[in-house]
Amino acid sequence: MYAFEYHRPSSSKEALDLAAKKSEGKFLAGGQSLVQAMKLRLSSPSDLIDLGSVSELKNLKVEGNTVLVGAMVRHAEVAASPAVQKAIPALAALAGMIGDRQVRHMGTIGGSLANSDPAADYPAAVLGLGATISTHKRKIEADKFFKGLYETALEPGELITQVSFPAPKRAAYMKFKNPASRFALVGVFVADFGGNVRVAVTGAGACAFRQPDMEKALAAKFAPESVANIKVKSDGLNNDLHASPEYRAHLITVMAKRAVEAALK
Ligand SMILES: Cc1cc2nc3c(=O)[nH]c(=O)nc-3n(C[C@H](O)[C@H](O)[C@H](O)COP(=O)(O)OP(=O)(O)OC[C@H]3O[C@@H](n4cnc5c(N)ncnc54)[C@H](O)[C@@H]3O)c2cc1C
């Protein structure tokens, strides 16, 4: 690891002032991705701006039909929240599937989304539910947030403050996980907003993406058989030691079908 300066601001303003002054600095959430990247010398920020004491980023609440998750809310808190379990059970369940107990107690939604790992779970929920990502200066629709491999719409120094999820009529997330890391080889989030259906896939491509053929079929009839025979093209899907593009394409259909079955239970 290279040398760096460590800062622990107590407000977003202080964190943003530091980020403005330290152009090579980075925000630190739970350190679950960033610290590893630093150890591997893939990232060498001059300054770490630890958001751990910024209490305004830690709010988790349900307002009407919307679940509001502050950027520094840990996965374990979302999974265990009775309010989230009631409003969007699929979101709480997804958070409970991330990594292991230690990862869930350190990892945050803001860090997960800013990092945009191709196999991360939250991007599927954000895209599948049509969430809005708030930063200190704007609101970004989920459809405009994920841009590519570890690439998002965030600008340098832009701070995610909160994510708002509209509650659907029904939803479910199914993932075929890597047994070692528990990251998604393929994960599919299906949400029915009463005729308007969204299907989001993670793990299969450079970043999370929607599956319009399945959305159309499910809007016509929200049933497992609507997606069971949809063959997904493998072009451009991830190819690594864990799975071929063809296998991932197959898994998208299988996971989508299982997600619809689960949403109907
Ligand atoms: C062993 C292991 C297993 C895992 N398994 C899974 C899994 O199954 N599914 C899954 O989805 N994830 C998994 N993860 C990832 C984990 O859940 C974290 O969400 C992810 O690593 C981000 O970590 P973090 O929140 O600690 O952010 P950090 O590592 O602290 O930061 C990540 C990046 O986000 C930036 N950042 C952080 N907060 C903000 C903010 N508010 N605004 C703007 N930028 C910000 C940082 O500058 C950095 O670039 C796993 C991680 C590990 C180590």
The ligand as an SDF file (V2000), in Angstrom:
LIG
                    3D

 53 58  0  0  0  0  0  0  0  0999 V2000
  -15.2370  -11.0420    0.6020 C   0  0  0  0  0  0  0  0  0  0  0  0
  -16.2280  -10.0940   -0.0070 C   0  0  0  0  0  0  0  0  0  0  0  0
  -17.4210  -10.5970   -0.4980 C   0  0  0  0  0  0  0  0  0  0  0  0
  -18.3550   -9.7440   -1.0980 C   0  0  0  0  0  0  0  0  0  0  0  0
  -19.5170  -10.2680   -1.5830 N   0  0  0  0  0  0  0  0  0  0  0  0
  -20.4150   -9.4560   -2.1510 C   0  0  0  0  0  0  0  0  0  0  0  0
  -21.6380   -9.9630   -2.6800 C   0  0  0  0  0  0  0  0  0  0  0  0
  -21.9570  -11.1510   -2.5920 O   0  0  0  0  0  0  0  0  0  0  0  0
  -22.4850   -9.0700   -3.2610 N   0  0  0  0  0  0  0  0  0  0  0  0
  -22.2110   -7.7320   -3.3390 C   0  0  0  0  0  0  0  0  0  0  0  0
  -23.0180   -6.9820   -3.8650 O   0  0  0  0  0  0  0  0  0  0  0  0
  -21.0860   -7.2310   -2.8340 N   0  0  0  0  0  0  0  0  0  0  0  0
  -20.1890   -8.0450   -2.2390 C   0  0  0  0  0  0  0  0  0  0  0  0
  -19.0490   -7.5020   -1.7310 N   0  0  0  0  0  0  0  0  0  0  0  0
  -18.8600   -6.0310   -1.8130 C   0  0  0  0  0  0  0  0  0  0  0  0
  -19.3270   -5.3240   -0.5180 C   0  0  0  0  0  0  0  0  0  0  0  0
  -20.6170   -5.6970   -0.2390 O   0  0  0  0  0  0  0  0  0  0  0  0
  -19.3280   -3.7730   -0.5770 C   0  0  0  0  0  0  0  0  0  0  0  0
  -20.5910   -3.2710   -0.8830 O   0  0  0  0  0  0  0  0  0  0  0  0
  -18.4560   -3.1620   -1.5960 C   0  0  0  0  0  0  0  0  0  0  0  0
  -17.2060   -3.7820   -1.4990 O   0  0  0  0  0  0  0  0  0  0  0  0
  -18.3120   -1.6640   -1.3350 C   0  0  0  0  0  0  0  0  0  0  0  0
  -17.6850   -1.5590   -0.1010 O   0  0  0  0  0  0  0  0  0  0  0  0
  -17.8160   -0.3450    0.8820 P   0  0  0  0  0  0  0  0  0  0  0  0
  -19.2240    0.0450    1.0780 O   0  0  0  0  0  0  0  0  0  0  0  0
  -17.0260   -0.7150    2.0920 O   0  0  0  0  0  0  0  0  0  0  0  0
  -17.1300    0.8590    0.0710 O   0  0  0  0  0  0  0  0  0  0  0  0
  -15.5660    1.2590   -0.0090 P   0  0  0  0  0  0  0  0  0  0  0  0
  -14.7600    0.0600   -0.3120 O   0  0  0  0  0  0  0  0  0  0  0  0
  -15.1740    2.0400    1.1650 O   0  0  0  0  0  0  0  0  0  0  0  0
  -15.6330    2.2160   -1.2740 O   0  0  0  0  0  0  0  0  0  0  0  0
  -15.8360    1.7110   -2.5700 C   0  0  0  0  0  0  0  0  0  0  0  0
  -15.7830    2.8710   -3.5780 C   0  0  0  0  0  0  0  0  0  0  0  0
  -16.9340    3.6980   -3.4090 O   0  0  0  0  0  0  0  0  0  0  0  0
  -16.5340    5.0530   -3.1550 C   0  0  0  0  0  0  0  0  0  0  0  0
  -17.5570    5.5670   -2.2130 N   0  0  0  0  0  0  0  0  0  0  0  0
  -17.8840    5.0310   -1.0170 C   0  0  0  0  0  0  0  0  0  0  0  0
  -18.9270    5.7050   -0.4850 N   0  0  0  0  0  0  0  0  0  0  0  0
  -19.2460    6.6840   -1.3750 C   0  0  0  0  0  0  0  0  0  0  0  0
  -20.2430    7.7120   -1.3960 C   0  0  0  0  0  0  0  0  0  0  0  0
  -21.1370    7.8690   -0.4050 N   0  0  0  0  0  0  0  0  0  0  0  0
  -20.2900    8.5320   -2.4740 N   0  0  0  0  0  0  0  0  0  0  0  0
  -19.4150    8.3890   -3.5020 C   0  0  0  0  0  0  0  0  0  0  0  0
  -18.4530    7.4360   -3.5300 N   0  0  0  0  0  0  0  0  0  0  0  0
  -18.3710    6.5950   -2.4690 C   0  0  0  0  0  0  0  0  0  0  0  0
  -15.1430    4.9500   -2.5830 C   0  0  0  0  0  0  0  0  0  0  0  0
  -14.4030    6.1380   -2.7980 O   0  0  0  0  0  0  0  0  0  0  0  0
  -14.5840    3.7890   -3.3960 C   0  0  0  0  0  0  0  0  0  0  0  0
  -14.1710    4.2310   -4.6620 O   0  0  0  0  0  0  0  0  0  0  0  0
  -18.1030   -8.3390   -1.1450 C   0  0  0  0  0  0  0  0  0  0  0  0
  -16.9110   -7.8250   -0.6120 C   0  0  0  0  0  0  0  0  0  0  0  0
  -15.9840   -8.6830   -0.0370 C   0  0  0  0  0  0  0  0  0  0  0  0
  -14.7340   -8.1090    0.5320 C   0  0  0  0  0  0  0  0  0  0  0  0
  1  2  1  0
  2  3  1  0
  2 52  2  0
  3  4  2  0
  4  5  1  0
  4 50  1  0
  5  6  2  0
  6  7  1  0
  6 13  1  0
  7  8  2  0
  7  9  1  0
  9 10  1  0
 10 11  2  0
 10 12  1  0
 12 13  2  0
 13 14  1  0
 14 15  1  0
 14 50  1  0
 15 16  1  0
 16 17  1  0
 16 18  1  0
 18 19  1  0
 18 20  1  0
 20 21  1  0
 20 22  1  0
 22 23  1  0
 23 24  1  0
 24 25  2  0
 24 26  1  0
 24 27  1  0
 27 28  1  0
 28 29  2  0
 28 30  1  0
 28 31  1  0
 31 32  1  0
 32 33  1  0
 33 34  1  0
 33 48  1  0
 34 35  1  0
 35 36  1  0
 35 46  1  0
 36 37  1  0
 36 45  1  0
 37 38  2  0
 38 39  1  0
 39 40  1  0
 39 45  2  0
 40 41  1  0
 40 42  2  0
 42 43  1  0
 43 44  2  0
 44 45  1  0
 46 47  1  0
 46 48  1  0
 48 49  1  0
 50 51  2  0
 51 52  1  0
 52 53  1  0
M  END
$$$$
